[in-house]
Amino acid sequence: MKISLGPLLYYWPRETVLAFYRDAASWPVDTVYLGETVCSRRRELKLVDWLAIGEELAAAGKEVVLSTSELIESDADLRAMHAVAENGTFRVEANDMAAVRALAGKAPFVAGPFLNVYNAGTLSLLAGLGAVRWVAPVELSREGIADIVTEAPEGMETEVFAYGRLPLAVSARCFTARYNNLTKDHCEFRCIEHPDGLALDTQDGQHFLVLNGVQTQSASVHSLVPELAQARQAGVGVLRISPQSQHTGEVVSLFREAVSGAIGPEEATARLAPLMPAAACDGYWHGKPGIVSEWERAHARAPATEGRP
């Protein structure tokens, strides 16, 4: 299986982003997705900057893909999407149907997770328009992915979100601005103060969600590192790792070891835990509520019987 580095979902200072991708050039990833997908008001980097980063990564042997926005709200957003679609250098990940229309019949593209492909019929339609890889929606189970792969068009690659806080929803309202009693148009770019998002707990103190501007994420960190054998059996060809502010390179290397079989699922899970900004979850993969960790539950040690070691 290949490993990809998903688009950066958070708002980081320009120099932090540039340093991150300089480091990523040496990481054992096959594909790197670039671009602003969450909020068009985030302007630390422009398209020309993403293209320059892409050139450096391509020179290091990486496949580079430019990702379009999850939500288009204005004419300016539409122009920005067309600029990405017509970049002429790198493959594009389409994250809404307007981007699909801009790419259809012109260039092979990646069908992003926000296109909500839930059946083989939809995937076949996208393949007819030029899709050569699809990224499964984050809430789609292993069985659901396997069913689609069974009927997928020949040559279609399947990618899954394998590590990171799950991007659950996107809204026209900016929740980070609202938290700071600001309007979206005068948000003061407060999300740059939260490099891994702003935690939202229940009144009982349970970690529930993370606010990332207009995007809502899971508080727990989705991880398929214990489930790589099952992912391979389901027909998954690419594992997507979502960037986080610390330890992303170590996470990538650990996944590479696990994919190659150098380490087993229990060792991989144990080594991954201290690299994660929150507890693990994998419920969606098992067709359960996303917040749960079925692997940890299944492998929890039973209490020792009295009188035994």
C-alpha positions as CSV (number, residue, x, y, z in Angstrom):
1,M,0.0,0.0,0.0
2,K,1.0,3.6,-0.7
3,I,1.0,6.4,1.9
4,S,-0.2,9.9,1.3
5,L,0.0,13.1,3.3
6,G,-3.4,14.8,3.1
7,P,-3.9,18.5,2.7
8,L,-3.2,20.7,5.7
9,L,-6.5,21.3,7.4
10,Y,-5.3,23.9,10.0
11,Y,-4.2,27.5,9.7
12,W,-0.5,27.8,10.4
13,P,1.9,30.7,9.9
14,R,3.6,30.8,6.5
15,E,7.1,29.9,7.7
16,T,5.7,27.0,9.7
17,V,4.0,25.6,6.6
18,L,7.1,26.1,4.4
19,A,9.3,24.3,7.0
20,F,6.7,21.5,7.4
21,Y,6.9,20.7,3.7
22,R,10.6,21.0,3.5
23,D,10.7,18.3,6.1
24,A,8.0,16.3,4.3
25,A,10.3,16.0,1.2
26,S,12.4,13.4,3.1
27,W,9.5,11.5,4.7
28,P,8.5,8.1,3.3
29,V,5.3,9.2,1.7
30,D,4.3,8.5,-1.9
31,T,1.8,11.4,-2.5
32,V,1.4,14.8,-1.0
33,Y,-1.8,16.8,-1.2
34,L,-1.4,20.6,-1.1
35,G,-3.7,23.6,-0.9
36,E,-6.2,25.3,1.3
37,T,-9.4,23.2,1.5
38,V,-11.1,24.6,4.6
39,C,-11.5,28.4,4.5
40,S,-10.8,30.8,1.6
41,R,-10.0,33.6,4.1
42,R,-6.8,31.8,5.1
43,R,-4.2,33.6,2.9
44,E,-0.8,32.9,4.5
45,L,0.0,31.1,1.2
46,K,-1.3,31.7,-2.3
47,L,-1.6,29.3,-5.2
48,V,1.8,30.4,-6.5
49,D,3.3,29.3,-3.1
50,W,1.6,25.9,-3.2
51,L,2.9,25.4,-6.7
52,A,6.4,26.3,-5.6
53,I,6.1,23.8,-2.7
54,G,4.8,21.2,-5.2
55,E,7.8,21.7,-7.5
56,E,10.2,21.0,-4.6
57,L,8.3,17.9,-3.5
58,A,8.1,16.6,-7.0
59,A,11.8,17.0,-7.3
60,A,12.1,14.8,-4.2
61,G,10.2,12.1,-6.0
62,K,6.7,12.7,-4.5
63,E,3.4,12.6,-6.4
64,V,1.9,16.1,-5.9
65,V,-1.9,16.7,-5.9
66,L,-3.5,20.1,-5.5
67,S,-6.8,19.9,-3.5
68,T,-9.8,22.2,-4.0
69,S,-12.0,23.7,-1.3
70,E,-14.6,21.7,0.5
71,L,-17.2,24.5,0.2
72,I,-17.5,27.2,-2.4
73,E,-19.4,30.2,-1.2
74,S,-18.6,33.1,-3.5
75,D,-17.4,34.1,-7.0
76,A,-13.9,34.5,-5.6
77,D,-14.0,30.9,-4.3
78,L,-15.1,29.8,-7.7
79,R,-12.3,31.6,-9.4
80,A,-9.8,30.1,-7.0
81,M,-11.1,26.6,-7.7
82,H,-10.8,27.1,-11.4
83,A,-7.2,28.4,-11.0
84,V,-6.4,25.1,-9.1
85,A,-8.2,23.0,-11.7
86,E,-6.3,24.7,-14.6
87,N,-2.9,24.8,-12.9
88,G,-1.5,22.7,-15.8
89,T,1.3,21.0,-13.7
90,F,-0.2,18.8,-11.0
91,R,-3.1,16.4,-10.7
92,V,-6.1,17.9,-8.8
93,E,-8.3,16.5,-6.0
94,A,-11.9,17.6,-6.6
95,N,-13.8,18.2,-3.3
96,D,-17.0,19.4,-4.8
97,M,-19.0,18.9,-8.0
98,A,-18.1,22.3,-9.4
99,A,-14.5,21.2,-9.4
100,V,-15.5,17.9,-11.0
101,R,-17.2,19.8,-13.7
102,A,-14.2,22.0,-14.3
103,L,-12.0,18.9,-14.6
104,A,-14.3,16.6,-16.5
105,G,-12.9,15.4,-19.8
106,K,-9.8,17.6,-19.4
107,A,-7.5,15.8,-17.0
108,P,-7.5,12.7,-14.7
109,F,-8.4,13.7,-11.2
110,V,-8.8,12.4,-7.6
111,A,-12.4,12.2,-6.3
112,G,-12.0,13.7,-2.8
113,P,-13.7,12.5,0.3
114,F,-16.3,15.4,0.3
115,L,-17.8,14.1,-2.9
116,N,-19.6,11.5,-0.8
117,V,-19.1,8.4,-2.9
118,Y,-21.3,5.7,-1.2
119,N,-21.9,3.3,-4.0
120,A,-20.2,1.9,-7.1
121,G,-22.7,3.6,-9.4
122,T,-21.5,7.0,-8.2
123,L,-17.9,6.0,-8.6
124,S,-18.5,4.7,-12.1
125,L,-20.1,8.1,-13.0
126,L,-17.0,9.9,-11.7
127,A,-14.7,7.5,-13.5
128,G,-16.5,8.4,-16.7
129,L,-15.7,12.0,-16.0
130,G,-12.0,11.3,-15.4
131,A,-11.5,10.2,-11.8
132,V,-8.7,7.7,-11.4
133,R,-8.6,7.6,-7.6
134,W,-11.3,8.0,-5.0
135,V,-11.0,8.9,-1.3
136,A,-13.7,7.2,0.7
137,P,-15.9,9.3,3.0
138,V,-14.5,9.2,6.5
139,E,-17.7,7.6,7.9
140,L,-17.8,4.7,5.4
141,S,-17.1,1.3,7.0
142,R,-14.6,-1.3,5.9
143,E,-17.5,-3.4,4.5
144,G,-18.9,-0.5,2.6
145,I,-15.5,0.3,1.0
146,A,-15.0,-3.4,0.1
147,D,-18.4,-3.6,-1.5
148,I,-17.6,-0.5,-3.7
149,V,-14.1,-1.8,-4.6
150,T,-15.6,-5.1,-5.8
151,E,-17.6,-3.2,-8.4
152,A,-15.2,-0.3,-9.0
153,P,-14.1,0.5,-12.6
154,E,-10.8,-1.2,-13.7
155,G,-7.7,0.7,-12.6
156,M,-9.5,2.8,-10.0
157,E,-7.3,3.5,-6.9
158,T,-8.9,3.5,-3.5
159,E,-7.7,5.8,-0.7
160,V,-8.8,6.0,2.9
161,F,-8.4,8.5,5.7
162,A,-6.1,6.4,7.9
163,Y,-4.9,8.8,10.5
164,G,-5.9,12.2,12.0
165,R,-8.8,14.0,13.4
166,L,-11.8,13.3,11.2
167,P,-13.2,16.2,9.2
168,L,-16.8,15.6,10.0
169,A,-18.6,18.7,8.5
170,V,-18.1,22.1,7.0
171,S,-20.4,25.1,7.5
172,A,-20.9,28.6,6.1
173,R,-20.5,29.7,9.8
174,C,-17.1,30.0,11.4
175,F,-17.3,28.4,14.8
176,T,-13.9,29.6,15.9
177,A,-14.9,33.2,15.3
178,R,-18.2,32.6,17.1
179,Y,-16.3,31.2,20.1
180,N,-14.4,34.5,20.3
181,N,-17.5,36.6,19.9
182,L,-16.4,37.7,16.4
183,T,-18.2,37.5,13.0
184,K,-16.8,35.4,10.2
185,D,-15.9,38.4,8.1
186,H,-14.0,40.0,11.0
187,C,-12.6,36.8,12.5
188,E,-9.1,38.2,13.1
189,F,-7.9,34.8,11.9
190,R,-8.1,33.4,15.4
191,C,-7.8,29.8,14.1
192,I,-4.1,30.5,13.6
193,E,-3.8,30.4,17.4
194,H,-4.9,26.7,17.4
195,P,-2.5,24.6,15.3
196,D,-4.5,21.4,16.0
197,G,-7.9,23.0,16.3
198,L,-9.9,24.3,19.3
199,A,-11.1,21.5,21.6
200,L,-14.8,21.5,22.5
201,D,-15.9,19.4,25.5
202,T,-19.3,18.5,26.8
203,Q,-20.6,19.9,30.1
204,D,-19.4,16.7,31.7
205,G,-15.9,17.3,30.5
206,Q,-15.9,14.7,27.8
207,H,-13.8,15.5,24.7
208,F,-16.4,15.7,22.0
209,L,-15.4,17.8,18.9
210,V,-12.7,20.1,17.7
211,L,-13.5,23.4,16.0
212,N,-11.3,24.3,13.0
213,G,-12.8,27.5,11.6
214,V,-15.8,26.5,9.4
215,Q,-14.8,22.9,9.8
216,T,-15.9,20.5,12.6
217,Q,-13.6,17.6,13.5
218,S,-13.6,14.7,15.8
219,A,-11.9,15.2,19.2
220,S,-10.4,11.7,19.0
221,V,-7.8,10.8,16.5
222,H,-8.9,8.2,13.9
223,S,-6.2,5.6,13.4
224,L,-6.2,2.5,11.2
225,V,-2.7,1.4,12.1
226,P,-4.0,-1.7,13.8
227,E,-6.2,-2.5,10.9
228,L,-3.8,-2.4,7.9
229,A,-4.3,-6.1,7.0
230,Q,-8.1,-5.6,6.9
231,A,-7.6,-2.4,4.8
232,R,-5.5,-4.3,2.3
233,Q,-8.1,-7.1,2.1
234,A,-10.8,-4.5,1.5
235,G,-8.9,-3.3,-1.6
236,V,-7.4,-0.1,-0.1
237,G,-4.3,1.0,-2.0
238,V,-3.5,4.4,-0.4
239,L,-3.5,5.4,3.3
240,R,-4.0,9.1,4.0
241,I,-2.3,10.7,7.0
242,S,-3.6,14.1,8.0
243,P,-0.9,16.6,9.1
244,Q,-0.7,17.6,12.8
245,S,1.5,20.3,14.4
246,Q,3.8,17.8,16.0
247,H,5.3,14.4,15.1
248,T,3.8,14.0,11.7
249,G,7.0,12.7,10.3
250,E,7.2,10.1,13.0
251,V,3.7,9.1,12.3
252,V,4.4,8.6,8.6
253,S,7.5,6.6,9.4
254,L,5.6,4.4,11.8
255,F,2.9,3.7,9.2
256,R,5.6,2.8,6.7
257,E,7.0,0.3,9.1
258,A,3.6,-1.2,9.7
259,V,2.7,-1.4,6.0
260,S,6.0,-3.1,5.2
261,G,5.4,-5.7,8.0
262,A,8.5,-4.6,10.0
263,I,6.3,-4.1,13.0
264,G,3.0,-5.7,14.0
265,P,-0.3,-4.0,14.9
266,E,0.2,-4.2,18.7
267,E,3.6,-2.6,18.6
268,A,2.5,0.0,16.0
269,T,-0.4,1.0,18.2
270,A,1.7,1.2,21.3
271,R,4.3,3.4,19.6
272,L,1.7,5.6,17.9
273,A,-0.1,6.5,21.2
274,P,2.5,9.1,22.5
275,L,2.6,10.8,19.1
276,M,-1.2,11.5,19.0
277,P,-2.7,14.7,20.3
278,A,-5.7,12.8,21.7
279,A,-7.0,9.3,22.2
280,A,-7.6,7.0,19.3
281,C,-10.9,6.1,17.6
282,D,-11.9,3.7,14.8
283,G,-15.6,3.2,15.1
284,Y,-16.6,4.2,11.6
285,W,-14.2,1.7,10.1
286,H,-16.2,-1.0,12.0
287,G,-19.6,0.3,11.2
288,K,-20.0,1.7,14.7
289,P,-20.3,5.3,16.2
290,G,-17.1,7.0,15.2
291,I,-16.0,8.0,18.7
292,V,-15.4,4.5,19.9
293,S,-12.2,2.5,19.6
294,E,-13.2,-1.0,18.6
295,W,-9.6,-2.2,18.4
296,E,-8.8,-1.1,21.9
297,R,-12.0,-2.7,23.2
298,A,-11.3,-6.0,21.5
299,H,-7.7,-6.1,22.7
300,A,-8.3,-4.8,26.3
301,R,-6.7,-7.1,28.9
302,A,-9.2,-8.9,31.0
303,P,-8.7,-8.4,34.8
304,A,-6.4,-11.1,36.3
305,T,-8.2,-13.8,38.2
306,E,-7.5,-13.8,41.9
307,G,-4.6,-16.1,42.8
308,R,-3.2,-16.0,39.3
309,P,-0.3,-13.9,38.0
